[in-house]
Amino acid sequence: MDLKLRGKRALVTGASRGIGRAIALSLADFKVDVAINFFRNRQAAEEVAREIEARGARALLLKGNVANEEHVARMFADIRAAWNGLDILVSNAASGVLKPVTELNLHHFHWTMDINAAALLPLVQQFLRLPARGPRAVVAVSSLGAVRAIPNYTAVGASKAALESMVRHLAAELAPQGVRINAVSAGTVETDALKHFPNREALVEESQRRTPAGRLVTPQDVANAVVFLCTDFASMIHGQTILVDGGYSILA
């Protein structure tokens, strides 16, 4: 299938593993050049870069913390120097503190909010300053915790809710400029991130039991939705949050 993405240039934050890696490789499958943002694990990012190049696309490694405006500015300067433009931005990098309410403090909350929600603002601002080839697409990766209560997820859930609200406001303001902004909200996804949940086993078991599709969401499931939102087939989808959860959220 020709999705008419060949030759476009994308930045995927947090692309060295998990959902970000799946998104980066899926875009490369359609001959999109991908800038891989990572913060700590250069070896994993280099492995993704090799896989991208094996698919016939260009890769660009960008080390930086997306919650740091100076790092973001440096990353976009590197993109301008290498490619002189960008067509797709995928804001996927995420972190957060998973603790009961009684153990959270404002440092935990601000850290989580800065990287999961606030980082989208400087990313989009820098994105707008680069040349593009036609309409541009921004996709942010969220989670069901934005609208549903999950144990130990208070700070992260609040940050994802803020992220989805930002997507709506940015979409309304930037659509006239040819920039399409949406979010993909994932259910329980089989990634290494699940290891950080104190209640991991119970969470996985309950998610599998309650998901009509009969299995957990995979990184590839999320990547498929992100790629779709980057294509012209999604040209009139603006400011929406697309759920990828196997039907979990439709049950009471």
Secondary structure, DSSP 8 states (H G I E B T S, - for coil): ---S-TT-EEEETTTTSHHHHHHHHHHHHTT-EEEEEESS-HHHHHHHHHHHHHTT--EEEEE--TT-HHHHHHHHHHHHHHHS--SEEEE---------GGG--HHHHHHHHIIIIITHHHHHHHHHTS--SSSEEEEEEEEGGGTS--TT-HHHHHHHHHHHHHHHHHHHHHGGGTEEEEEEEE-SB-SGGGGG-TTHHHHHHHHHHH-TTSS-B-HHHHHHHHHHHTSGGGTT--S-EEEESTTGGG--
